[in-house]
């Protein structure tokens, strides 16, 4: 009896010491109402479900035990909606047709400040095609337009590189660094090495390099690079 009581006390103490995550979400997107949402996190290089809930009248809620701060993604079925850091505190998710954001906790605030700046640069890059059309309508020569816009595009791309590098470098030793690294590399069809990735890895801490996703991506990218170099030599 004493042994059972002792084990019960230990279980309660361990549970009380564990952190919890609490997510309060709201959505004005009608397509989400009545659907099931999932929180997924990387395990063995695959996204695995760690929590789920239903959207009821535009509201949804996740809560659970948290053994460590982790980067996750909010999914509807197999479609990724947005990244979210599971950490201690009241996490607030807002989804509307124009914008998706997560806030209320330090890492989520930092992540979405970065995402907002990155989206601004993406919008500026997309705006260049509109500028091109306007210049053509105004009668400018195509060669002159290309010279002008290529300079703007290069400037925006350089600013985007600096933004990403600065953010990852500042977060090498927490989940944000590998998380954003995953975001920027997921745009490629297969792991490749770019000047930006090489720059990141040349400055990375050992903890960042040892992250399972980063380590696997970089090793595979290096193997792909060697394989492609061999093909080119042939």
C-alpha positions in Angstrom: 0.0 0.0 0.0 2.8 2.4 0.9 4.6 1.6 -2.4 1.5 2.3 -4.4 1.0 5.6 -2.5 4.6 6.5 -3.1 4.3 5.9 -6.8 1.1 7.9 -7.0 2.8 10.9 -5.3 5.8 10.7 -7.7 3.4 10.6 -10.7 1.6 13.7 -9.4 4.9 15.5 -8.7 6.2 14.7 -12.2 3.0 15.9 -13.8 3.0 19.1 -11.8 6.6 19.8 -12.9 5.9 19.4 -16.6 5.1 22.5 -18.6 1.9 22.7 -20.7 1.1 24.4 -23.9 -2.3 26.2 -24.4 -3.5 27.4 -27.8 -6.5 29.5 -28.2 -7.5 29.9 -31.9 -10.0 31.9 -33.9 -10.8 31.9 -37.6 -13.0 34.0 -39.9 -12.3 31.6 -42.8 -15.7 29.8 -43.4 -14.0 26.8 -45.0 -12.4 25.9 -41.7 -15.6 25.9 -39.7 -16.5 22.3 -38.7 -13.2 20.9 -39.9 -10.6 19.1 -37.8 -7.2 20.7 -37.2 -4.0 19.0 -36.3 -0.8 20.0 -34.6 2.1 18.1 -36.2 5.8 18.1 -35.4 8.8 16.5 -37.1 9.8 13.1 -35.8 12.2 10.9 -37.8 12.0 13.4 -40.7 8.2 13.0 -40.9 5.4 15.2 -39.6 3.5 13.3 -36.9 0.3 14.2 -35.2 0.7 15.4 -31.6 -2.8 16.9 -31.0 -6.1 17.6 -32.8 -9.3 19.5 -32.3 -12.4 20.6 -34.1 -13.2 24.2 -35.3 -16.6 25.1 -33.8 -18.1 28.5 -34.7 -14.7 29.8 -35.7 -13.0 28.8 -32.4 -10.5 26.0 -31.7 -8.4 25.0 -28.7 -5.3 22.8 -28.1 -3.7 22.0 -24.8 -1.3 19.3 -23.6 1.9 18.5 -21.7 5.1 19.9 -23.0 8.4 18.2 -22.2 10.4 20.6 -24.3 9.8 23.7 -26.5 9.2 22.5 -30.1 8.4 23.8 -33.5 5.1 22.4 -34.9 2.8 23.1 -37.8 -1.0 23.6 -37.8 -2.6 21.4 -40.4 -6.1 20.9 -41.9 -6.0 17.3 -43.2 -2.7 17.1 -45.1 -2.5 20.8 -45.8 -0.1 22.9 -43.8 -1.6 26.2 -42.7 1.1 27.8 -40.6 4.0 27.2 -38.2 3.6 27.5 -34.4 6.0 27.2 -31.6 4.7 25.1 -28.7 6.0 26.7 -25.6 4.8 27.6 -22.1 2.2 30.4 -22.0 -1.0 31.4 -23.7 -0.5 31.0 -27.4 -3.0 32.9 -29.6 -3.7 31.9 -33.3 -5.7 34.1 -35.6 -6.6 33.1 -39.1 -8.4 35.3 -41.6 -8.4 35.5 -45.4 -5.7 38.2 -45.5 -3.4 37.0 -42.7 -2.5 34.2 -40.4 -0.6 35.0 -37.2 0.5 33.4 -33.9 1.4 35.4 -30.8 1.2 35.7 -27.1 4.5 34.0 -26.3 8.1 35.1 -26.9 9.2 32.7 -29.6 6.0 33.0 -31.5 6.1 36.8 -31.4 9.7 36.6 -32.7 8.9 34.1 -35.4 5.9 36.1 -36.8 7.8 39.4 -36.7 10.3 37.7 -39.0 7.5 36.1 -41.2 5.8 39.5 -41.6 9.1 41.1 -42.8 9.8 38.2 -45.1 6.3 38.5 -46.6 6.8 42.2 -47.2 9.9 41.4 -49.2 8.1 38.7 -51.1 5.3 41.1 -52.0 7.9 43.7 -53.2 9.4 41.0 -55.4 5.9 40.1 -56.8 5.2 43.8 -57.4 8.0 43.9 -59.9 5.9 42.1 -62.5 3.2 44.7 -62.1 5.8 47.4 -62.5 7.0 45.8 -65.7 3.5 45.8 -67.2 3.1 49.4 -66.3 6.4 50.4 -67.9 5.5 48.6 -71.1 2.2 50.4 -71.3 4.1 53.7 -70.8 6.2 52.8 -73.9 9.5 52.1 -72.3 12.0 49.8 -74.1 12.0 46.3 -72.8 15.8 46.3 -72.4 15.7 49.4 -70.3 12.9 48.0 -68.2 14.9 44.8 -67.5 17.9 46.8 -66.5 15.9 48.8 -64.1 13.9 46.0 -62.5 16.9 43.5 -62.3 18.6 46.0 -60.1 15.5 46.3 -57.8 15.2 42.5 -57.8 18.8 42.0 -56.8 18.4 44.5 -54.0 15.3 42.8 -52.6 16.9 39.4 -52.9 20.0 40.6 -51.0 17.8 42.1 -48.3 15.9 38.8 -48.0 19.2 36.9 -47.7 20.3 39.2 -44.9 17.0 38.9 -43.1 17.0 35.1 -43.1 20.7 34.8 -42.2 20.4 37.3 -39.3 17.4 35.5 -37.9 18.8 32.0 -38.2 22.1 33.1 -36.8 20.4 34.7 -33.8 18.5 31.5 -33.1 21.1 28.8 -33.9 20.6 27.3 -30.4 16.8 27.2 -30.1 14.0 25.8 -32.2 13.5 28.9 -34.3 16.8 28.5 -36.2 16.2 25.0 -37.5 12.5 25.8 -37.9 13.2 28.7 -40.3 15.9 26.7 -42.0 13.3 24.0 -42.7 10.9 26.7 -44.1 13.4 28.1 -46.5 14.7 24.7 -47.7 11.2 23.2 -48.2 10.8 25.3 -51.3 13.3 23.0 -53.1 12.2 19.8 -54.8 15.1 18.0 -53.3 18.0 19.0 -50.9 20.5 21.3 -52.7 23.3 23.6 -51.7 22.9 27.3 -52.3 25.2 30.1 -51.4 22.8 31.1 -48.6 22.7 27.5 -47.2 26.5 27.3 -47.4 26.8 30.6 -45.6 24.4 29.5 -42.8 26.3 26.2 -42.3 29.7 27.9 -42.3 28.6 30.0 -39.3 26.4 27.5 -37.5 26.9 26.3 -34.0 27.3 22.5 -33.3 23.8 22.4 -31.8 22.3 23.7 -35.0 24.3 21.3 -37.1 23.2 18.4 -34.9 19.5 19.2 -35.3 18.1 16.1 -37.0 16.4 17.9 -39.9 19.4 20.2 -40.5 21.9 17.3 -40.3 19.9 15.1 -42.7 19.2 17.9 -45.2 22.9 19.1 -45.3 24.3 15.6 -45.7 21.8 14.7 -48.5 22.5 18.0 -50.2 26.2 17.4 -50.1 25.7 13.9 -51.6 23.4 15.3 -54.3 26.1 17.9 -55.1 28.8 15.3 -55.5 26.5 13.1 -57.6 25.6 16.0 -59.9 29.3 17.0 -60.2 30.2 13.5 -61.2 27.5 13.6 -63.9 28.8 16.9 -65.2 32.4 15.5 -65.4 31.2 12.6 -67.5 
